[in-house]
Amino acid sequence: MKNSIKQTITLNLLDNPTHPVNARELHEWLNVETPFSMWIKRRIEEYGFTQDVDFTVNKFVNGKATQIDYFLTLDMGSPPLKKP
């Protein structure tokens, strides 16, 4: 999986240098035990991240449920630091 996240970041940098990190893949790579939806919402709130600045969202229907994917800037995907 570590190679996968590195490859994803590299490929996404070519296509979208502003939001290259898939949050679901980062969550999995970090082996976070908290469910993804809770983890990402907590990170956004705790560090004051802003949609369309620090991350973008892509909503789609996955079976009967709507899934939201988050694409993070490299700064947002880095180890947690308080924003100034």
PyRosetta script that sets phi, psi and omega in degrees:
from pyrosetta import init, pose_from_sequence

init()
pose = pose_from_sequence("MKNSIKQTITLNLLDNPTHPVNARELHEWLNVETPFSMWIKRRIEEYGFTQDVDFTVNKFVNGKATQIDYFLTLDMGSPPLKKP")
pose.set_psi(1, -33.5)
pose.set_omega(1, -179.1)
pose.set_phi(2, -60.4)
pose.set_psi(2, -39.2)
pose.set_omega(2, 176.0)
pose.set_phi(3, -65.7)
pose.set_psi(3, -35.2)
pose.set_omega(3, -178.8)
pose.set_phi(4, -63.2)
pose.set_psi(4, -44.4)
pose.set_omega(4, -178.9)
pose.set_phi(5, -68.0)
pose.set_psi(5, -38.0)
pose.set_omega(5, 177.6)
pose.set_phi(6, -64.6)
pose.set_psi(6, -42.3)
pose.set_omega(6, 178.5)
pose.set_phi(7, -65.5)
pose.set_psi(7, -41.7)
pose.set_omega(7, 178.5)
pose.set_phi(8, -60.6)
pose.set_psi(8, -46.4)
pose.set_omega(8, -179.9)
pose.set_phi(9, -61.2)
pose.set_psi(9, -45.2)
pose.set_omega(9, -179.7)
pose.set_phi(10, -61.5)
pose.set_psi(10, -48.4)
pose.set_omega(10, -179.4)
pose.set_phi(11, -64.9)
pose.set_psi(11, -42.3)
pose.set_omega(11, -179.5)
pose.set_phi(12, -68.0)
pose.set_psi(12, -30.8)
pose.set_omega(12, 176.4)
pose.set_phi(13, -61.2)
pose.set_psi(13, -35.2)
pose.set_omega(13, 179.2)
pose.set_phi(14, -69.4)
pose.set_psi(14, -40.1)
pose.set_omega(14, -176.9)
pose.set_phi(15, -85.4)
pose.set_psi(15, -38.9)
pose.set_omega(15, -175.2)
pose.set_phi(16, -148.1)
pose.set_psi(16, 85.2)
pose.set_omega(16, -175.0)
pose.set_phi(17, -64.6)
pose.set_psi(17, -11.9)
pose.set_omega(17, -178.3)
pose.set_phi(18, -84.6)
pose.set_psi(18, -38.4)
pose.set_omega(18, -176.8)
pose.set_phi(19, -130.9)
pose.set_psi(19, 74.4)
pose.set_omega(19, -171.7)
pose.set_phi(20, -90.1)
pose.set_psi(20, -8.9)
pose.set_omega(20, -172.1)
pose.set_phi(21, -107.1)
pose.set_psi(21, 123.3)
pose.set_omega(21, 174.7)
pose.set_phi(22, -79.1)
pose.set_psi(22, 117.8)
pose.set_omega(22, -175.1)
pose.set_phi(23, -62.7)
pose.set_psi(23, -35.1)
pose.set_omega(23, 178.8)
pose.set_phi(24, -64.4)
pose.set_psi(24, -41.4)
pose.set_omega(24, 178.4)
pose.set_phi(25, -68.2)
pose.set_psi(25, -38.4)
pose.set_omega(25, 176.8)
pose.set_phi(26, -63.3)
pose.set_psi(26, -44.9)
pose.set_omega(26, 178.3)
pose.set_phi(27, -56.6)
pose.set_psi(27, -46.1)
pose.set_omega(27, 179.7)
pose.set_phi(28, -66.6)
pose.set_psi(28, -43.9)
pose.set_omega(28, -178.5)
pose.set_phi(29, -62.2)
pose.set_psi(29, -35.8)
pose.set_omega(29, 179.5)
pose.set_phi(30, -78.8)
pose.set_psi(30, -6.9)
pose.set_omega(30, -178.5)
pose.set_phi(31, 57.1)
pose.set_psi(31, 42.7)
pose.set_omega(31, 179.0)
pose.set_phi(32, -72.8)
pose.set_psi(32, 131.8)
pose.set_omega(32, -179.2)
pose.set_phi(33, -81.3)
pose.set_psi(33, -26.4)
pose.set_omega(33, 178.8)
pose.set_phi(34, -65.8)
pose.set_psi(34, 136.6)
pose.set_omega(34, 177.2)
pose.set_phi(35, -54.6)
pose.set_psi(35, 144.8)
pose.set_omega(35, -174.1)
pose.set_phi(36, -52.1)
pose.set_psi(36, -49.3)
pose.set_omega(36, -174.9)
pose.set_phi(37, -60.5)
pose.set_psi(37, -38.1)
pose.set_omega(37, 178.2)
pose.set_phi(38, -71.3)
pose.set_psi(38, -42.7)
pose.set_omega(38, -178.0)
pose.set_phi(39, -61.2)
pose.set_psi(39, -49.3)
pose.set_omega(39, -176.1)
pose.set_phi(40, -67.5)
pose.set_psi(40, -41.5)
pose.set_omega(40, 179.1)
pose.set_phi(41, -63.0)
pose.set_psi(41, -39.9)
pose.set_omega(41, 179.2)
pose.set_phi(42, -65.9)
pose.set_psi(42, -42.3)
pose.set_omega(42, 178.8)
pose.set_phi(43, -62.0)
pose.set_psi(43, -44.6)
pose.set_omega(43, -178.9)
pose.set_phi(44, -62.1)
pose.set_psi(44, -46.4)
pose.set_omega(44, -178.4)
pose.set_phi(45, -69.5)
pose.set_psi(45, -47.1)
pose.set_omega(45, -175.1)
pose.set_phi(46, -61.0)
pose.set_psi(46, -38.5)
pose.set_omega(46, -175.1)
pose.set_phi(47, -104.8)
pose.set_psi(47, 3.9)
pose.set_omega(47, 174.8)
pose.set_phi(48, 66.5)
pose.set_psi(48, 34.3)
pose.set_omega(48, 179.2)
pose.set_phi(49, -71.3)
pose.set_psi(49, 151.7)
pose.set_omega(49, -175.0)
pose.set_phi(50, -119.8)
pose.set_psi(50, 130.6)
pose.set_omega(50, 177.0)
pose.set_phi(51, -61.9)
pose.set_psi(51, 142.9)
pose.set_omega(51, -179.2)
pose.set_phi(52, 69.4)
pose.set_psi(52, 4.5)
pose.set_omega(52, 170.8)
pose.set_phi(53, -118.7)
pose.set_psi(53, -57.7)
pose.set_omega(53, -178.6)
pose.set_phi(54, -94.3)
pose.set_psi(54, -22.2)
pose.set_omega(54, -178.6)
pose.set_phi(55, -157.5)
pose.set_psi(55, 159.9)
pose.set_omega(55, 171.4)
pose.set_phi(56, -123.5)
pose.set_psi(56, 160.7)
pose.set_omega(56, 178.8)
pose.set_phi(57, -122.5)
pose.set_psi(57, 150.8)
pose.set_omega(57, 175.7)
pose.set_phi(58, -134.1)
pose.set_psi(58, 113.6)
pose.set_omega(58, -179.7)
pose.set_phi(59, -100.0)
pose.set_psi(59, 137.1)
pose.set_omega(59, 176.0)
pose.set_phi(60, -152.5)
pose.set_psi(60, 158.2)
pose.set_omega(60, 179.7)
pose.set_phi(61, -85.2)
pose.set_psi(61, 126.6)
pose.set_omega(61, 179.0)
pose.set_phi(62, -119.6)
pose.set_psi(62, 93.5)
pose.set_omega(62, -173.2)
pose.set_phi(63, 74.0)
pose.set_psi(63, -120.5)
pose.set_omega(63, 179.2)
pose.set_phi(64, -97.4)
pose.set_psi(64, -10.4)
pose.set_omega(64, -176.2)
pose.set_phi(65, -104.4)
pose.set_psi(65, 153.7)
pose.set_omega(65, 173.3)
pose.set_phi(66, -91.8)
pose.set_psi(66, 128.0)
pose.set_omega(66, 178.8)
pose.set_phi(67, -107.3)
pose.set_psi(67, 141.1)
pose.set_omega(67, 176.9)
pose.set_phi(68, -114.9)
pose.set_psi(68, 122.6)
pose.set_omega(68, 172.9)
pose.set_phi(69, -101.1)
pose.set_psi(69, 141.8)
pose.set_omega(69, 179.4)
pose.set_phi(70, -114.5)
pose.set_psi(70, 135.6)
pose.set_omega(70, 176.1)
pose.set_phi(71, -118.8)
pose.set_psi(71, 120.9)
pose.set_omega(71, -169.6)
pose.set_phi(72, -102.6)
pose.set_psi(72, 152.0)
pose.set_omega(72, 169.0)
pose.set_phi(73, -70.7)
pose.set_psi(73, 162.2)
pose.set_omega(73, 176.7)
pose.set_phi(74, -60.7)
pose.set_psi(74, -37.1)
pose.set_omega(74, 178.6)
pose.set_phi(75, -62.5)
pose.set_psi(75, -42.5)
pose.set_omega(75, -179.9)
pose.set_phi(76, -69.3)
pose.set_psi(76, -35.1)
pose.set_omega(76, -178.6)
pose.set_phi(77, -79.3)
pose.set_psi(77, -7.5)
pose.set_omega(77, 179.8)
pose.set_phi(78, -75.5)
pose.set_psi(78, 171.4)
pose.set_omega(78, 176.9)
pose.set_phi(79, -52.4)
pose.set_psi(79, 143.1)
pose.set_omega(79, -173.5)
pose.set_phi(80, -61.2)
pose.set_psi(80, 122.7)
pose.set_omega(80, 173.1)
pose.set_phi(81, -134.0)
pose.set_psi(81, 144.1)
pose.set_omega(81, 178.1)
pose.set_phi(82, -66.9)
pose.set_psi(82, 134.8)
pose.set_omega(82, 175.5)
pose.set_phi(83, -73.8)
pose.set_psi(83, 144.6)
pose.set_omega(83, 179.6)
pose.set_phi(84, -65.8)
pose.dump_pdb("model.pdb")
